[in-house]
Amino acid sequence: MSKVCEAIHVTTVHPRYDTRVFNKMCTDLTESGFKVSLYITDGLPSEIKNGVSVVNIDKKRSMIPRLFFSHLLVFFKILKNRKAIYHFHDPELMIMGIILSLFRFKVVLDFHEDTGEQIEKKHYINPKFRRMIASSYKLVERVAAKVASGLVFATPAIARSIGEERNKKSVIVNNYVKISEFQSKDQPNNFNKKNLKEFCYIGLISFDRCFKQLLGSLSYLDDDYRLILAGNFASDSEKEYLQDHKNYDKVIYKGHVNREDFKSICQNSICGILLFKPVGNHIESQPNKMWEYLVCNTRLVATNFEYWKTLLAPFENLIQYSDNSPVSIAKAVKEHAIRAENDSIEDYIECSNNITKRYSWEAELDKLIKFYKELSI
């Protein structure tokens, strides 16, 4: 690259080491020769990590103070550097994006979710105001998408909903699995799924992801089955629900786990669990976890969304689908337990190679690099 392209990713909502924003986009763009910074408002010290300059601009605030104070500080920080590409990751930054675009800053809006549709489904917003708020948001979204230098969509469904045609420079950068984080040259020497009675859920522990139904499924499994649970709780409510549940003694909670522990849990489990309630963006989402489970040598129980069935069709011998009911989940786990006894490491290597060809982050990164180069001309 003859000219070093400077990209500054901006978020006031995502955590500092967010998988997609920091570990994939920022880190990998740096390794590809870009000068990359991450502007964030979490109150932690600024640092250089993985070659990325992480710049803290304000302390962590709740939403309303954030909109007035944090955003103003971010805005003035951006005004000091006109040359960079500014990649915005939060819906709440769209108005700032419009203003900066009118001042001819290079602004990229990243759409991780269809926020307008989500607002219409928010149960805590008074139904009288829900549609009005969603319509107002969508109007701002249309203006922002029109005036921005470019748009990045996390899935084809989001691109269709928001409209790729709103901006002549747009790209779909699917949030696929980063194969290099999970693959290793050394395969397990004692790979054996016979007589396993453990299955796992790794990720955000949330009622929206059918946590109640998952715990309920243990009532329909023999007493020697155990659920390996890893990840952070979405709120104290989920944590308290687990502690008070009658099946609590059948759960082994690991807390937040790193990639090596993730792999180890999967390799020693009958299957991984991926369940979403059929609302909003869930139905056509592309959760990273479905690929991560498979790459890490375990089978998968997934919600029976038609879109997911299409994505997972090449791996159907390793998938069981569920309607999210406790009985259905338990039945899927038991079916996997029977089939997994005949699995070999070669089955999973073939699956991993197939995912690498179809659903790897490494290929999506190439699309983002090309997109940035076009914007920097």
Residue pairs with C-beta under 8 A, 6 or more apart in sequence:
1 33
1 34
1 373
3 376
4 33
4 34
4 35
5 34
5 35
5 85
5 372
5 373
5 376
6 34
6 35
6 36
6 37
6 81
6 83
6 84
6 85
7 29
7 34
7 35
7 36
7 37
7 84
7 85
7 87
7 372
8 36
8 37
8 38
8 39
8 78
8 81
8 84
8 85
8 86
8 87
9 21
9 25
9 26
9 36
9 37
9 38
9 39
9 87
9 89
10 38
10 39
10 74
10 78
10 86
10 87
10 88
10 89
10 90
10 93
11 18
11 21
11 38
11 39
11 40
11 88
11 89
11 90
11 93
12 40
12 41
12 66
12 70
12 71
12 74
12 90
12 92
12 93
13 89
13 90
13 92
14 21
14 40
14 89
14 90
15 42
16 22
16 38
16 40
16 42
16 44
16 54
17 23
19 288
20 112
20 154
20 175
21 38
21 89
22 38
22 50
22 52
22 54
23 178
23 181
24 175
24 178
24 361
24 365
25 87
25 368
26 36
26 38
26 50
26 52
27 50
27 51
27 52
28 361
28 365
29 36
29 365
29 368
29 369
29 372
30 36
30 50
30 51
30 52
31 51
32 365
32 369
34 369
34 372
36 51
36 52
36 53
37 52
37 53
37 54
37 55
37 84
38 52
38 53
38 54
38 55
39 55
39 57
39 74
39 77
39 78
40 54
40 55
40 56
40 57
41 56
41 57
41 58
41 59
41 60
41 61
41 66
41 70
41 73
41 74
42 56
42 59
42 60
43 56
43 58
43 59
43 60
44 56
45 56
46 53
46 54
46 55
46 56
47 54
48 54
55 77
57 70
57 73
57 74
57 77
58 69
58 70
58 73
58 74
61 69
61 70
63 92
66 92
67 92
71 92
71 93
71 96
74 93
74 96
75 96
75 99
75 100
78 86
78 100
78 105
82 105
84 106
85 106
85 108
85 149
85 372
85 375
85 376
86 97
86 100
86 105
86 106
86 107
86 108
87 108
87 110
87 152
88 94
88 96
88 97
88 107
88 108
88 109
88 110
89 110
89 112
91 115
91 137
91 141
94 109
94 140
94 141
94 144
95 140
95 144
97 107
97 109
97 144
97 148
98 140
98 143
98 144
98 147
100 107
101 107
101 144
101 147
101 148
101 149
102 147
105 149
106 149
106 375
106 376
107 148
107 149
108 148
108 149
108 150
108 151
108 152
108 375
109 144
109 145
109 148
109 150
109 151
109 152
110 151
110 152
110 154
111 151
111 152
111 153
111 154
111 158
111 159
111 162
112 154
112 158
112 175
113 154
113 158
113 281
114 157
114 158
114 161
114 162
114 280
114 281
115 137
115 141
116 134
116 137
116 138
116 141
116 161
116 162
117 134
117 161
117 280
117 281
118 280
118 281
119 125
119 130
119 133
119 134
119 137
120 130
120 131
120 134
121 279
121 280
122 130
125 133
141 162
142 163
142 166
145 151
145 162
145 163
145 166
145 167
146 166
146 167
148 167
149 169
149 375
150 167
150 169
150 170
150 171
150 371
150 375
151 162
151 164
151 166
151 167
151 169
151 170
151 171
152 170
152 171
152 172
152 173
152 368
152 371
153 159
153 162
153 164
153 170
153 171
153 172
153 173
154 172
154 173
154 174
154 175
154 286
155 172
155 174
155 175
155 284
155 285
155 286
156 172
156 174
157 281
157 284
157 285
157 307
158 281
159 170
159 172
164 170
164 172
169 371
169 374
169 375
171 367
171 368
171 371
172 367
173 364
173 367
173 368
173 371
174 286
174 359
174 364
175 286
175 288
175 361
175 364
176 286
176 288
176 291
176 359
176 360
176 361
176 363
176 364
177 288
177 291
177 292
177 295
177 355
177 359
177 360
177 361
178 360
178 361
178 362
179 295
179 352
179 355
179 356
179 360
179 361
179 362
180 362
181 259
182 259
182 262
182 263
182 292
182 295
182 296
183 295
183 352
187 345
187 349
188 267
188 297
188 345
191 267
191 297
191 344
191 345
193 270
193 340
193 341
193 343
194 341
195 341
196 268
196 269
196 270
196 337
196 340
197 222
197 224
197 225
197 226
197 270
197 337
198 225
198 226
198 227
198 228
198 252
198 268
198 269
198 270
199 225
199 226
199 227
199 228
199 269
199 270
199 271
199 272
199 273
199 301
199 333
199 336
200 227
200 228
200 229
200 230
200 265
200 266
200 269
200 271
200 272
200 273
200 298
201 214
201 227
201 228
201 229
201 230
201 231
201 272
201 273
202 228
202 230
202 231
202 257
202 262
202 265
202 266
202 272
202 289
202 292
202 293
203 209
203 230
203 231
203 274
203 289
204 231
204 232
204 234
205 211
205 229
205 231
205 232
205 233
205 234
205 238
205 239
205 242
206 233
206 234
206 238
207 234
207 237
207 238
207 241
208 234
208 276
208 277
208 279
208 282
209 275
209 276
209 277
210 275
210 276
210 277
210 303
210 324
210 329
211 238
211 241
211 242
212 241
213 275
213 324
213 325
213 326
213 329
214 227
214 273
214 275
214 326
214 329
215 227
215 241
215 242
215 245
215 247
215 251
216 247
216 326
216 329
217 326
217 327
217 329
217 330
217 333
218 225
218 227
218 247
218 250
218 251
218 330
219 246
219 247
219 326
219 330
220 326
220 327
220 330
220 331
221 330
221 333
221 334
223 250
225 250
225 333
226 250
226 251
226 252
227 247
227 250
227 251
227 252
228 252
228 254
228 265
228 269
229 242
229 251
229 252
229 253
229 254
230 253
230 254
230 255
230 256
230 257
230 261
230 262
230 265
231 255
231 256
231 257
232 256
233 239
233 242
242 248
242 251
242 253
245 251
254 261
254 265
257 265
262 292
262 296
263 296
263 297
266 272
266 293
266 296
266 297
266 298
267 296
267 297
267 298
269 298
270 298
270 299
270 333
270 336
270 337
270 340
271 293
271 298
271 299
271 300
271 301
271 320
271 332
271 333
271 336
271 340
272 289
272 293
272 298
272 299
272 300
272 301
273 301
273 329
274 287
274 289
274 290
274 293
274 300
274 301
274 302
274 303
275 301
275 302
275 303
275 322
275 324
275 329
276 282
276 285
276 287
276 303
276 305
277 324
278 303
278 305
278 324
282 303
282 305
283 305
283 307
284 305
284 307
285 307
286 311
290 300
290 302
290 308
290 311
290 312
291 355
291 359
293 299
293 300
294 300
294 315
294 318
294 348
294 351
294 352
294 355
295 351
295 352
295 355
297 345
297 348
299 318
299 319
299 320
299 336
299 339
299 340
299 343
300 312
300 315
300 318
300 319
300 320
301 319
301 320
301 321
301 322
301 329
301 332
301 333
301 336
302 308
302 312
302 319
302 320
302 321
302 322
303 321
303 322
303 323
303 324
304 321
304 322
304 323
309 321
311 359
312 319
314 354
314 358
315 351
315 354
315 355
317 347
318 347
318 351
320 332
320 333
320 335
320 336
321 332
322 328
322 329
322 331
322 332
